[in-house]
């Protein structure tokens, strides 16, 4: 009986120890759960802070972009006669470098503002480190004549001065004079300035809609009335204007039309030589004109000697 009671006591002692271990594990699980909840709360706070920082950074980037666009636009209105501020000199020691004086190159090329002239242009530095100076120039002006030539000049100017495409229409509109400037005021009231493609299309439609047709009509009706030089100058002007709108005409068309407009005594000699292009036809016409002038001079001398 004593042995049995002893076994029962040992059994209950073991059971109580097991309960103690179980309670200890439950308490440890509760502590771990509390730590996990605190870590989750801390993680949520960190994520909220990151989201706030991202929103703040996005606002700063947007504000910086607006400031850069405003500065770039203001540079267009800086007068060319304004001289840049003098560069400070240091008599002792080497000149200190500041953040604005040093700009690291991007992929081997960097840009700096030119020392003189148009401040809106920037001079690029090549891969070799040599400075390519941007020439002093202003945006091409437009008075209503030859809109296609003005468009080509503007595109070259924008590329040379590295102007952003968003400011092309504004830069071009600032350099319109005469009748074109008056038309621009009416166009802006009705349609707004718009982007570059819409703006330049409206300019070409207004000022160059009939240029090609008028040039073709004038070329077909052009006749020599004075010297060959004057006739050739007028003919080439119309030839280049037609080729600017339509490059489908070959040398045969222009040569035949040039010879057709010459005087009869000159065109016969030029047609016999069968010129290949307009330049050769002009040269032959000048030679034929000199021959005829020498013949007239000799005939006038002979007539004067006979009368004497």
C-alpha positions as CSV (number, residue, x, y, z in Angstrom):
1,X,0.0,0.0,0.0
2,X,2.8,2.4,0.8
3,X,4.4,1.6,-2.5
4,X,1.2,2.3,-4.3
5,X,0.7,5.6,-2.5
6,X,4.2,6.6,-3.3
7,X,3.6,5.8,-7.0
8,X,0.5,7.9,-6.9
9,X,2.4,10.8,-5.3
10,X,5.1,10.6,-7.9
11,X,2.5,10.5,-10.7
12,X,0.7,13.6,-9.4
13,X,4.0,15.4,-8.9
14,X,4.8,14.7,-12.5
15,X,1.4,15.9,-13.6
16,X,1.8,19.1,-11.7
17,X,5.3,19.6,-13.2
18,X,3.8,19.1,-16.7
19,X,1.1,21.7,-15.9
20,X,3.8,24.1,-14.7
21,X,5.7,23.6,-18.0
22,X,2.6,24.1,-20.0
23,X,1.8,27.4,-18.2
24,X,5.3,28.6,-18.7
25,X,5.1,27.9,-22.4
26,X,1.8,29.7,-22.6
27,X,3.3,32.7,-20.9
28,X,6.2,32.7,-23.3
29,X,3.9,32.5,-26.2
30,X,2.0,35.5,-24.9
31,X,5.2,37.4,-24.5
32,X,6.3,36.5,-28.1
33,X,2.9,37.5,-29.4
34,X,3.1,40.9,-27.7
35,X,6.6,41.4,-29.2
36,X,5.3,40.4,-32.6
37,X,2.4,42.9,-32.3
38,X,4.8,45.6,-31.3
39,X,7.1,44.8,-34.3
40,X,4.1,44.9,-36.6
41,X,3.0,48.3,-35.3
42,X,6.6,49.5,-35.7
43,X,6.6,48.2,-39.3
44,X,3.3,50.0,-40.0
45,X,4.7,53.2,-38.7
46,X,7.8,52.9,-40.8
47,X,5.7,52.2,-43.9
48,X,3.5,55.3,-43.2
49,X,6.6,57.4,-42.8
50,X,8.0,56.1,-46.1
51,X,4.8,57.0,-47.9
52,X,4.8,60.5,-46.4
53,X,8.5,60.9,-47.5
54,X,7.6,59.8,-51.0
55,X,4.8,62.3,-51.2
56,X,7.0,65.0,-49.9
57,X,9.7,64.1,-52.4
58,X,7.2,64.0,-55.3
59,X,6.1,67.6,-54.4
60,X,9.7,68.7,-54.2
61,X,10.4,67.2,-57.6
62,X,7.4,68.9,-59.1
63,X,8.3,72.3,-57.6
64,X,11.9,71.9,-58.9
65,X,10.6,71.1,-62.4
66,X,8.4,74.2,-62.3
67,X,11.3,76.3,-61.2
68,X,13.6,75.0,-63.9
69,X,10.9,75.6,-66.5
70,X,10.4,79.1,-65.2
71,X,14.2,79.8,-65.2
72,X,14.5,78.4,-68.7
73,X,11.7,80.6,-70.0
74,X,13.1,83.7,-68.3
75,X,16.4,83.2,-70.0
76,X,14.7,83.8,-73.4
77,X,13.9,87.3,-72.4
78,X,17.4,88.3,-71.3
79,X,18.5,91.1,-73.7
80,X,21.6,90.4,-75.7
81,X,23.2,93.7,-74.8
82,X,23.3,92.8,-71.1
83,X,26.8,91.9,-70.1
84,X,27.5,89.0,-67.7
85,X,28.8,89.8,-64.2
86,X,32.5,90.1,-63.9
87,X,34.3,86.9,-62.8
88,X,35.9,87.4,-59.3
89,X,39.7,87.1,-59.3
90,X,41.9,85.8,-56.5
91,X,45.4,87.2,-56.2
92,X,46.6,84.8,-53.6
93,X,46.3,81.0,-53.7
94,X,44.2,79.0,-56.1
95,X,40.6,80.1,-56.7
96,X,38.2,78.1,-54.5
97,X,35.8,75.8,-56.1
98,X,32.1,76.0,-55.4
99,X,29.2,73.7,-56.2
100,X,28.1,76.1,-59.0
101,X,31.6,76.3,-60.6
102,X,32.1,72.6,-61.0
103,X,29.6,70.4,-62.9
104,X,30.4,66.8,-63.6
105,X,30.1,65.8,-67.3
106,X,27.2,63.5,-68.3
107,X,28.4,60.6,-70.5
108,X,31.5,62.6,-71.5
109,X,29.6,65.7,-72.5
110,X,28.7,68.7,-70.4
111,X,27.2,72.1,-71.1
112,X,28.0,75.6,-69.7
113,X,26.6,79.0,-70.4
114,X,28.6,81.0,-72.9
115,X,30.6,83.9,-71.5
116,X,29.1,86.4,-73.9
117,X,26.1,86.8,-76.2
118,X,22.8,84.9,-76.0
119,X,22.6,83.4,-72.5
120,X,19.9,81.0,-73.7
121,X,22.5,79.1,-75.8
122,X,24.9,76.7,-74.1
123,X,28.3,75.7,-75.3
124,X,28.9,71.9,-75.3
125,X,32.2,70.3,-74.2
126,X,33.3,67.5,-76.5
127,X,34.7,64.1,-75.5
128,X,38.2,65.5,-75.8
129,X,37.5,68.3,-73.3
130,X,37.9,71.1,-75.8
131,X,35.3,73.8,-75.6
132,X,33.1,74.4,-78.7
133,X,32.0,78.1,-78.5
134,X,28.4,78.7,-79.5
135,X,28.3,81.7,-81.8
136,X,26.4,84.8,-80.8
137,X,23.1,84.8,-82.6
138,X,19.4,85.5,-82.1
139,X,16.4,83.5,-83.2
140,X,15.5,84.1,-86.9
141,X,12.9,86.7,-87.4
142,X,9.8,86.3,-89.6
143,X,8.0,89.1,-91.5
144,X,5.6,86.9,-93.5
145,X,7.8,85.9,-96.4
146,X,9.2,82.4,-97.1
147,X,7.7,80.5,-94.0
148,X,9.4,77.2,-95.0
149,X,12.9,78.8,-94.9
150,X,12.1,80.4,-91.5
151,X,10.9,77.0,-90.2
152,X,14.1,75.4,-91.2
153,X,16.2,78.2,-89.6
154,X,14.2,77.9,-86.4
155,X,14.7,74.2,-86.1
156,X,18.5,74.6,-86.6
157,X,18.5,77.4,-84.0
158,X,16.6,75.3,-81.4
159,X,19.0,72.4,-81.9
160,X,22.1,74.6,-81.7
161,X,20.9,76.3,-78.5
162,X,19.5,73.2,-77.0
163,X,16.1,74.7,-76.4
164,X,13.4,72.3,-75.0
165,X,10.6,71.5,-77.5
166,X,8.0,72.9,-75.1
167,X,9.4,76.4,-75.7
168,X,9.8,76.3,-79.5
169,X,6.5,78.0,-80.3
170,X,7.1,80.7,-77.7
171,X,10.6,81.4,-78.9
172,X,9.5,81.6,-82.5
173,X,6.5,83.8,-81.7
174,X,8.7,86.3,-80.0
175,X,10.6,86.9,-83.2
176,X,7.7,87.7,-85.6
177,X,7.6,91.2,-87.0
178,X,5.4,93.3,-89.3
179,X,2.3,91.7,-90.7
180,X,3.2,88.3,-89.2
181,X,3.2,89.8,-85.7
182,X,-0.3,91.3,-86.2
183,X,-1.6,88.0,-87.5
184,X,-0.1,86.3,-84.4
185,X,-2.1,88.4,-82.1
186,X,-5.3,87.5,-83.8
187,X,-4.3,83.8,-83.9
188,X,-3.5,83.7,-80.2
189,X,-6.9,85.2,-79.3
190,X,-8.8,82.6,-81.4
191,X,-6.7,79.4,-80.9
192,X,-4.0,80.1,-78.4
193,X,-0.3,79.5,-79.1
194,X,-0.4,75.7,-78.8
195,X,2.5,73.4,-79.5
196,X,5.1,73.8,-82.2
197,X,3.6,71.5,-84.9
198,X,0.2,73.2,-84.7
199,X,1.7,76.7,-84.7
200,X,4.1,76.2,-87.6
201,X,1.4,74.5,-89.7
202,X,-0.9,77.5,-89.2
203,X,2.0,79.8,-90.2
204,X,2.7,77.9,-93.4
205,X,-1.0,77.7,-94.3
206,X,-1.4,81.5,-93.8
207,X,1.8,82.8,-95.4
208,X,2.9,80.0,-97.8
209,X,-0.2,78.4,-99.2
210,X,0.2,79.8,-102.7
211,X,4.0,80.1,-102.9
212,X,4.5,76.9,-104.9
213,X,1.7,77.7,-107.4
214,X,2.8,81.3,-107.9
215,X,6.5,80.3,-108.4
216,X,5.5,77.7,-111.0
217,X,3.3,80.2,-112.9
218,X,6.1,82.8,-112.9
219,X,8.7,80.2,-114.1
220,X,6.5,79.1,-117.0
221,X,6.0,82.8,-118.0
222,X,9.5,84.1,-117.4
223,X,11.2,85.6,-120.5
224,X,14.6,87.3,-120.9
225,X,14.1,91.1,-121.2
226,X,17.6,92.3,-120.2
227,X,21.0,90.6,-119.8
228,X,21.5,86.9,-119.3
229,X,22.8,87.5,-115.8
230,X,19.5,89.2,-114.7
231,X,17.4,86.5,-116.4
232,X,19.5,83.7,-114.8
233,X,19.2,85.2,-111.3
234,X,15.4,85.4,-111.6
235,X,15.2,81.9,-113.0
236,X,17.3,80.3,-110.3
237,X,15.3,82.0,-107.6
238,X,12.1,80.5,-108.9
239,X,13.8,77.1,-109.5
240,X,15.0,76.8,-105.9
241,X,11.6,77.9,-104.6
242,X,9.9,75.2,-106.7
243,X,12.4,72.5,-105.7
244,X,11.9,73.5,-102.1
245,X,8.2,72.4,-102.3
246,X,8.6,69.6,-104.9
247,X,11.8,67.8,-105.7
248,X,10.3,65.7,-108.5
249,X,11.4,68.0,-111.3
250,X,14.7,66.9,-113.0
251,X,17.3,68.9,-114.8
252,X,15.7,68.3,-118.2
253,X,12.6,70.3,-117.2
254,X,14.5,73.3,-115.9
255,X,17.0,73.3,-118.7
256,X,14.3,73.3,-121.4
257,X,12.4,76.0,-119.6
258,X,15.5,78.1,-119.2
259,X,16.4,77.8,-122.9
260,X,12.8,78.5,-123.9
261,X,12.9,81.9,-122.0
262,X,16.1,83.1,-123.6
263,X,16.1,85.6,-126.5
264,X,16.0,83.9,-129.9
265,X,19.5,84.9,-131.0
266,X,20.9,83.4,-127.7
267,X,18.7,80.4,-127.3
268,X,19.6,78.9,-130.7
269,X,23.3,78.7,-129.8
270,X,22.6,77.3,-126.4
271,X,20.1,74.7,-127.6
272,X,22.7,73.4,-130.1
273,X,25.2,72.6,-127.3
274,X,22.6,70.5,-125.5
275,X,23.5,71.5,-121.8
276,X,23.0,68.9,-119.1
277,X,21.9,71.2,-116.3
278,X,21.0,74.8,-115.7
279,X,24.5,75.9,-114.6
280,X,25.9,74.8,-118.0
281,X,23.0,76.4,-119.8
282,X,23.7,79.7,-118.0
283,X,27.4,79.5,-118.9
284,X,26.7,78.8,-122.6
285,X,24.1,81.7,-122.7
286,X,26.7,84.1,-121.3
287,X,29.3,83.0,-123.9
288,X,26.7,83.4,-126.7
289,X,25.8,86.9,-125.4
290,X,29.5,87.9,-125.4
291,X,29.8,86.6,-129.0
292,X,26.8,88.6,-130.2
293,X,28.0,91.8,-128.4
294,X,31.4,91.5,-130.1
295,X,29.8,91.0,-133.5
296,X,27.6,94.0,-133.0
297,X,30.6,96.1,-132.0
298,X,32.6,95.0,-135.1
299,X,29.6,95.8,-137.3
300,X,29.2,99.2,-135.8
301,X,32.9,99.9,-136.4
302,X,32.7,98.8,-140.0
303,X,29.6,100.9,-140.7
304,X,31.3,104.0,-139.1
305,X,34.5,103.5,-141.3
306,X,32.3,103.2,-144.5
307,X,30.5,106.4,-143.8
308,X,33.8,108.2,-143.2
